[in-house]
Structure formats: structure tokens, C-alpha cells
Amino acid sequence: MKKVIVIGGGFAGLSSAAFLANSGYKVELIEASPKLGGRTYSFKDDETGPVIDNGQHILMGCYKETLRFLTLIGAEKNFHFQERLKVNFLNEKGKLFRLEATQLFYPLNLFFGLLNFEALSFIDRLRLLKFFFKLYFYSDEELKRLTVYQWLLIEGQNEEIRKAFWDFLAIGALNTNTKKASAKVFADILKEIFFKGNEAATIVLPAKGLTESYCNDAQSFIEKKSGTINLSEPVLDFEIEDTKVTKVITSKRAISDFDYVISSVPWFALEKFYKDEDINLNFEHSSILTFHIWLKENTKSHSVPTLSGSGSPLSKKMLKQVQHDKLQEDFYGLISSPIHWIFNHNDHITLVTSDANDLIDKTKEELFEMAAVELKKYAGIEKEEIKSYKVIKEKRATFVPDNKTIDKRPNTKTKIKNLFLAGDWVNTGLPSTIESAVKSGRMAVKEIDIL
Ligand SMILES: Cc1cc2nc3c(=O)[nH]c(=O)nc-3n(C[C@H](O)[C@H](O)[C@H](O)COP(=O)(O)OP(=O)(O)OC[C@H]3O[C@@H](n4cnc5c(N)ncnc54)[C@H](O)[C@@H]3O)c2cc1C
């Protein structure tokens, strides 16, 4: 039985280990930190009490490789799947708009969903649709010369359309300002989301903490298939002879009984144990801020006071209930706010700011003050209604998918014959996402399989 060492226990490492174990390889996964999950995990917060995620993660129906992995390990039950696309938006006056695929068949359901999106004027909705119709008219070479922002301008996407639609999609999916992000990468994901069937455009959310959603099932699956997982054991070095890794040296031992090695560590961690001047590690990173906020009252369980028939002005308490009622949906995009999303888990809400490099150095108190102002504006939630909060800064959340970088992403195969690279940053064509991580894991497994 061939043995594979997998370095790193994020989505890329766990998925490659699971696919390999399922195909009959002996797998040993080695993870530096005391936990699995990499950049996608949850933990019990001693300060505030409950289990929380390091950051809210959104998956999509078009995450085919990820969904295949979750199904393999039996974890798809831990996710909530939309039947059809539905995204709620709030503007700064707290007005709610829905972008929702209709009941018609695909692609008419998406077409009319966009046509009904009232956050935009009717003429802007037509401009938006025109953009989609022209998507396939651009060649890859043309798109590689443009940023997302330049492309949107060429296609007459004015500020209103950018703010209420494109910024969400582009900044959410690429975690990068549209003035930096590559139009090519963006075009590719638009094709995946909107042109691959009804399910591709739907949102998939973890129904539990992230570690419980997939890490535990992945670990059980790998171990049931006779694989082993070793935590708190950073890989420090390789010994290489005749273009083959012969020893993997960790903080605890030197391992030599293996056939192949997959490195699934991020770009900023590889050179600690493997140096290759041909592999570009010069990726700019982009941050994400997550605000966990606990409210004194459970927002989802508020009853909706009816205005009709009462004949009297609403009491202050009832007014508050009307405002809170806005948070009955699972999640909202905030139009023109430094906070991009609110996710609603009853009395616990999570706020997300993507592309947060400009804010990351502010103090947690300053950031909370900013979030509290936005919550009041958009959702009518007063600061006094907040019981506690926690701000999580993920500085190196993703890499920046700009036009300089996309052609310099390394391939899975390296010049070392038994060493393969995985991780969201290798050349998958996708931005820095879970799907890119899992796709890279599958690519590494396929390379080993054909040897
Ligand atoms: C806050 C936040 C929000 C995000 N939101 C989304 C989202 O909504 N949707 C989405 O698709 N993506 C999102 N992402 C991106 C997504 O989390 C990553 O793309 C994905 O998790 C990367 O997985 P990976 O396995 O490639 O790398 P990682 O998750 O970074 O895993 C690499 C692992 O390697 C380990 N390692 C490093 N060095 C060594 C060593 N020397 N020896 C052994 N082990 C080592 C690390 O400890 C780590 O566990 C988000 C990221 C963050 C941080």
C-alpha cells in the first residue's frame, strides 16, 4: 500500500487526505497547530463562552469539489442549502431589498430575479442584465488586462449598480477591492455561479460551528480508513536526494517510510521547509474582520406587531420590535457600509468586513464603535442592546487575485518527483476560497493516482 504524507490540516489537506484514504492509500496527515481546520475553524471562546467561528464562511452551490468532499465524509448534513438564490440587502435607512430567483425554471428564474431587484432603478437592472449577456464576449487575454473596476466602467455599470450589486459579489468572492482584483478571475467565477444551473447560484451555510461542520467528520473518515492525524507537529524540513523527498523532518521526528508528500500549507508557510526559487510566494494578502455580537434579546423570535387595525401610534417597545424584525432572515448584505454582511444566529449576530486591510490596524474598541454605528443605521439595533462582543482579525485571510499574480500561481507538480502542492493559492484558476483549496487537494490526488 502506497503511503502519502499530507502536510497541513486545512480544507486542502483534509480533503486530499480523505480522497486518498478513500482510494486505498495509507495517509499520515501532519498539522502544525493543535487543531484542524487551518483558516476555517471554530473554537470555544473563554472570554465570551460559546463556540464561535474564526470567521463566517459562505459556500455556494457551485463549490462542486467541496460538496463532493463533504458528501464523502458525511458532513453535508451539517450545512444549510438554499433551494434557490435568495439574498437580502439593507440600505442605510434600514430598507430591505431582496435579490431572489423566481419559481420559474433556470435560467429564467435568475433572469427575473435580477430584473426584480428593487435596490436598483429599472434602467440599472437592465444595465446589469446587459453585463451578463456580454460576459462571454470577452476573451481571457482582454480580461487579464483589466481590473474588475475597469471592466465594470467599460460596461456602463454606474456607482449605484456597483454599490448595490457588484461590490458584494466581487469583494465577497475575491476579498479584494475591485480596483485591484483581476477581471479574469471575476469573469470565471461569474460563469461558475450564474451559468452552471440553478443550484450553482445558491448559498450554502454551515449549520454548526465550522470545526463541527467538517473537521470532526473528516478526521473520523480518515481514521476509519486507517489514516493517522498528528497535531501540534510542524514540519521543519525535507531531506531531498535525486529529486525525491526522502525524509520529512518534523518538530518530533524524521519520517522516511512514505512514497509521496503533499504540502497543503499556505504560501507564507511553505518556505519554512521547502525552498524553490521557481515557486512564486510573493502573494499580497487581504484581511477579513469578523465581529461576533451578542444581543440581550433574541431577534429571530420577536413577533411582528401588525400596524393595521391598531389605530394608535406604535409604542417605543413595539417600534423596537419592528426594527428587530428586520433581522429575521439568516443573513443580509449592507449596501454602502464598511460592514458588508450581517449573519443572524438569533441573539448572536456575526458582522463581516471583507477586504479589510485598511481597517485591520484599528483597535478592537474602535472597530466595535464603527460596527455599533452601522448596526444602528442599518438594523435599528441600539448599542445598549448589545450584551458583549468579540472582534476577530484575520490578517492573512486570503491572497489578492490581481492580474500580476494569477499567471504566477504554482502548479501542483513540482520539480521534486514525489512532492505535490495543494492549498487555495496553487493554480486552480479560482480565487482564495474553500473551493480552490479542495480543488487543489483533488488535483494533487489525481497527480499521485496517475503515477
Ligand atoms: C475570516 C475568513 C473568512 C473566509 N470566508 C470565506 C468564505 O466565506 N468562503 C470561502 O470559500 N472562503 C473563505 N475564506 C478563505 C478560506 O478560509 C481559505 O481559502 C481556505 O480555508 C484555505 O484552505 P487551505 O487548506 O488552502 O489553507 P489553510 O486553511 O491555511 O490550511 C493550511 C494548514 O497548514 C498548516 N501548516 C502551516 N505550516 C505548517 C507546517 N510547517 N507543518 C504542518 N502544518 C502546517 C496550518 O496550520 C493550517 O492548518 C475565508 C478565510 C478567512 C480567514
The ligand as a MOL file (V3000), in Angstrom:
LIG
                    3D

  0  0  0     0  0            999 V3000
M  V30 BEGIN CTAB
M  V30 COUNTS 53 58 0 0 0
M  V30 BEGIN ATOM
M  V30 1 C -12.1690 35.0230 8.2020 0
M  V30 2 C -12.1620 34.2690 6.9100 0
M  V30 3 C -13.3290 34.1980 6.1650 0
M  V30 4 C -13.3370 33.4940 4.9670 0
M  V30 5 N -14.5070 33.3870 4.2850 0
M  V30 6 C -14.5830 32.5420 3.2340 0
M  V30 7 C -15.8270 32.2710 2.6490 0
M  V30 8 O -16.8660 32.7910 3.0530 0
M  V30 9 N -15.8670 31.3840 1.5980 0
M  V30 10 C -14.7350 30.7720 1.1320 0
M  V30 11 O -14.8400 29.9600 0.2090 0
M  V30 12 N -13.5180 31.0380 1.6730 0
M  V30 13 C -13.4130 31.8900 2.7100 0
M  V30 14 N -12.2040 32.1390 3.3090 0
M  V30 15 C -10.9960 31.5510 2.7060 0
M  V30 16 C -10.8120 30.0910 3.1500 0
M  V30 17 O -10.8690 30.0030 4.5440 0
M  V30 18 C -9.4540 29.5770 2.6710 0
M  V30 19 O -9.3610 29.7780 1.2790 0
M  V30 20 C -9.2720 28.0940 2.9600 0
M  V30 21 O -9.5950 27.7880 4.2730 0
M  V30 22 C -7.8130 27.7280 2.6830 0
M  V30 23 O -7.6160 26.3650 2.9790 0
M  V30 24 P -6.1850 25.6990 2.8210 0
M  V30 25 O -6.3010 24.3050 3.2560 0
M  V30 26 O -5.6560 26.0010 1.4730 0
M  V30 27 O -5.2120 26.5230 3.8120 0
M  V30 28 P -5.2920 26.6660 5.3980 0
M  V30 29 O -6.6940 26.6210 5.8470 0
M  V30 30 O -4.4820 27.8580 5.7510 0
M  V30 31 O -4.5940 25.3470 5.9540 0
M  V30 32 C -3.2000 25.1870 5.9690 0
M  V30 33 C -2.8020 24.3930 7.2090 0
M  V30 34 O -1.3910 24.1340 7.1560 0
M  V30 35 C -0.8890 24.2050 8.4710 0
M  V30 36 N 0.5670 24.4130 8.4220 0
M  V30 37 C 1.2370 25.5500 8.1100 0
M  V30 38 N 2.5730 25.3350 8.1840 0
M  V30 39 C 2.7280 24.0500 8.5540 0
M  V30 40 C 3.8830 23.2360 8.8130 0
M  V30 41 N 5.1440 23.6990 8.7100 0
M  V30 42 N 3.6970 21.9320 9.1970 0
M  V30 43 C 2.4490 21.4270 9.3140 0
M  V30 44 N 1.3340 22.1610 9.0990 0
M  V30 45 C 1.4760 23.4530 8.7090 0
M  V30 46 C -1.6440 25.3820 9.0600 0
M  V30 47 O -1.5820 25.3650 10.4890 0
M  V30 48 C -3.0590 25.1300 8.5120 0
M  V30 49 O -3.8230 24.3310 9.3670 0
M  V30 50 C -12.1580 32.8790 4.4850 0
M  V30 51 C -10.9700 32.9710 5.2260 0
M  V30 52 C -10.9790 33.6440 6.4280 0
M  V30 53 C -9.6930 33.6870 7.2290 0
M  V30 END ATOM
M  V30 BEGIN BOND
M  V30 1 1 1 2
M  V30 2 1 2 3
M  V30 3 2 2 52
M  V30 4 2 3 4
M  V30 5 1 4 5
M  V30 6 1 4 50
M  V30 7 2 5 6
M  V30 8 1 6 7
M  V30 9 1 6 13
M  V30 10 2 7 8
M  V30 11 1 7 9
M  V30 12 1 9 10
M  V30 13 2 10 11
M  V30 14 1 10 12
M  V30 15 2 12 13
M  V30 16 1 13 14
M  V30 17 1 14 15
M  V30 18 1 14 50
M  V30 19 1 15 16
M  V30 20 1 16 17
M  V30 21 1 16 18
M  V30 22 1 18 19
M  V30 23 1 18 20
M  V30 24 1 20 21
M  V30 25 1 20 22
M  V30 26 1 22 23
M  V30 27 1 23 24
M  V30 28 2 24 25
M  V30 29 1 24 26
M  V30 30 1 24 27
M  V30 31 1 27 28
M  V30 32 2 28 29
M  V30 33 1 28 30
M  V30 34 1 28 31
M  V30 35 1 31 32
M  V30 36 1 32 33
M  V30 37 1 33 34
M  V30 38 1 33 48
M  V30 39 1 34 35
M  V30 40 1 35 36
M  V30 41 1 35 46
M  V30 42 1 36 37
M  V30 43 1 36 45
M  V30 44 2 37 38
M  V30 45 1 38 39
M  V30 46 1 39 40
M  V30 47 2 39 45
M  V30 48 1 40 41
M  V30 49 2 40 42
M  V30 50 1 42 43
M  V30 51 2 43 44
M  V30 52 1 44 45
M  V30 53 1 46 47
M  V30 54 1 46 48
M  V30 55 1 48 49
M  V30 56 2 50 51
M  V30 57 1 51 52
M  V30 58 1 52 53
M  V30 END BOND
M  V30 END CTAB
M  END
